[in-house]
Amino acid sequence: MKVAAVIAEFHPFHNGHAYLCHTLRESGYTHVVAIMSGNFVQRGECAVLEKMVRTRAALLCGVDLVLELPLPYALATAEIFACGGVASLSALGCVDTLAFGSECGNAASLSACAQLLLSPEFGKALSKHLAQGLSFASARQKAVADLAGLETASLLSQPNNILGIEYCKQLLSQNSKMRPVSPLRAGAEHDSKHPSGSFASASYLRGFLSQGEVSALVGFVPEKAFSLYQQALKNGLMPISQEAAELLTLGQLRRMSTEELARLPDISEGLEYRIEQAVRAATTLDGLYSLVKTKRYSHARIRRIAFSALAGLTREDGKIPPPYLRVLGMNGKGKEILAAARKTCALPLSTSLAKLRESSPQAARFARLEATADDLYNLCLPLRRQCGTDYTENAAIL
């Protein structure tokens, strides 16, 4: 058995994801495991499709086992997102490779850049450029150029390379046994508004799904996934009501004190005061984001902070190591991965969130956050669902 893993959102699962799975199979990997974000995602928003729909799509189209990336990592910076994913997959104990697509298609180059970013020399160079008032991203790229030249620094100008470098940083810093593999990313560029052949960016596809226009995805997602998306529309599991999500989030922010805002993830430099002022004035989330956003505080960062407030997260949650591994779904080969993991896994492993929450105080905290996030997400569905579905819904077994 040769196992490859991916860290993903499948937001939604599309031809690019299927291509990566196919490439791994052709490279000799017999099994593929994915750790996937739940119903709140890294962009700071509700997932366009409910997590069990995305789980089944993945299992039908190339993935064998789907684990859930705990909420404190899923709704976080790229660094914490990568940290939680790598730590969880490493704890499984039977994964050989972490795979991710990139614009450069060269894992060795990305790993070398990651090694540089972990060096003391980089910290000094970064501080110099930050002192000049540059944003973190610009200062980081200039620091790398100073130390390793423009070619290496250019890796930090493309989004999939950047995320791949974060994965490599975590593999190195956690001394993981998994090795990185990075096939060249196929098709449309990240966030591109224009498809390329049968490939379209996830953001392009989300634009249609958010309006319930599933038919527009024909040719850009695997047929089996398309059928699931059609069924989700019929079953009232999409599209997500942005108005409902907005009201829930604004309501939560309005009731929070300055001290509570200060404890949210990614709050620093008195940002809580800026957010508090914006909350008093804003009547929409877009209005809030516009009032808070600056050169230093990106739109994505503010979105994540807002949804972290809704989810009840604090900055301490992202510092807690994974307390468990939750299985969302599996096929026959996924069962083989689990059989191997029973002998190697370093964490409690189960399909049952109710069972996992009993394993430690940290697990109880994470399970409560996850279940609450799902309860809130359920209020944003066309067919609203009652509380507690995260404890009662069975894992997908194909």
HELIX and SHEET records of a PDB file:
HELIX    1   1 ASN A   15  GLU A   26  1                                  12    
HELIX    2   2 LYS A   51  LEU A   60  1                                  10    
HELIX    3   3 LEU A   71  ALA A   74  1                                   4    
HELIX    4   4 ALA A   78  LEU A   92  1                                  15    
HELIX    5   5 ALA A  107  LEU A  117  1                                  11    
HELIX    6   6 PRO A  120  LEU A  130  1                                  11    
HELIX    7   7 PHE A  136  ALA A  148  1                                  13    
HELIX    8   8 LEU A  150  SER A  154  1                                   5    
HELIX    9   9 LEU A  155  SER A  157  5                                   3    
HELIX   10  10 PRO A  159  SER A  173  1                                  15    
HELIX   11  11 ALA A  202  LEU A  209  1                                   8    
HELIX   12  12 VAL A  214  LEU A  217  5                                   4    
HELIX   13  13 GLU A  223  LYS A  234  1                                  12    
HELIX   14  14 GLN A  242  ARG A  254  1                                  13    
HELIX   15  15 THR A  258  ALA A  262  1                                   5    
HELIX   16  16 LEU A  271  ALA A  281  1                                  11    
HELIX   17  17 LEU A  285  VAL A  292  1                                   8    
HELIX   18  18 HIS A  299  ALA A  311  1                                  13    
HELIX   19  19 ASP A  317  LYS A  319  5                                   3    
HELIX   20  20 GLY A  332  THR A  344  1                                  13    
HELIX   21  21 LEU A  353  LEU A  356  1                                   4    
HELIX   22  22 PRO A  361  ASN A  378  1                                  18    
HELIX   23  23 THR A  389  THR A  392  1                                   4    
SHEET    1   A 7 ARG A 179  VAL A 181  0                                        
SHEET    2   A 7 THR A  97  ALA A  99  1                                        
SHEET    3   A 7 VAL A   3  ALA A   8  1                                        
SHEET    4   A 7 HIS A  31  SER A  37  1                                        
SHEET    5   A 7 LEU A  65  LEU A  69  1                                        
SHEET    6   A 7 LEU A 325  MET A 330 -1                                        
SHEET    7   A 7 LEU A 349  SER A 350  1                                        
SHEET    1   B 7 ARG A 179  VAL A 181  0                                        
SHEET    2   B 7 THR A  97  ALA A  99  1                                        
SHEET    3   B 7 VAL A   3  ALA A   8  1                                        
SHEET    4   B 7 HIS A  31  SER A  37  1                                        
SHEET    5   B 7 LEU A  65  LEU A  69  1                                        
SHEET    6   B 7 LEU A 325  MET A 330 -1                                        
SHEET    7   B 7 ALA A 396  ILE A 397  1                                        
SHEET    1   C 2 PHE A  40  VAL A  41  0                                        
SHEET    2   C 2 GLU A  45  CYS A  46 -1                                        
END                                                                             
